[in-house]
Amino acid sequence: MIVSGSVLNPEASEYKNLEKFFMQEISVIRTRIGPSVVINGEIVSDEELTIEGTVTANKIESRNGTLITGKTSVIKAELSGKKVTVFGKLDGNVNAQESIYIGESAVVNGDLKAPKIHLNDDAVLNGRIFKG
């Protein structure tokens, strides 16, 4: 690894401090998939999950947390979670244990199923809504 033009020695104290710093930073960040990330596959998380990139999957699931798709997200998958919030483009159904929120910039091609569903006036939904 090269930092500021010098080579780091893995045994040196400055390397261990740098590694400790990054590990602390990583531990406070919730799961986030950034806008430049492209994933093809299945995603299952036990914590809050935010997706801002492009994902093609059979399913994306946040078992115990909130699943959020950002304004820059382009997703082809079935979404499920305790709470699901969609701001981007989604081709797939959404199932939530508690609630679904479809934001003003969202375009959803799929069905929504949850006890509580909020569809923003400027959102686009091409699908059905099932309460329960």
Secondary structure, DSSP 8 states (H G I E B T S, - for coil): -EETTEE--TTSHHHHHHHHHHHHHHHHS-EEE-TT-EEES-EEESS-EEE-SEEEEEEEEEEEEEEEE-TT-EEEEEEEEEEEEE-SEEES-EEEEEEEEE-TT-EEES-EEESEEEE-TT-EE-S-EEE-
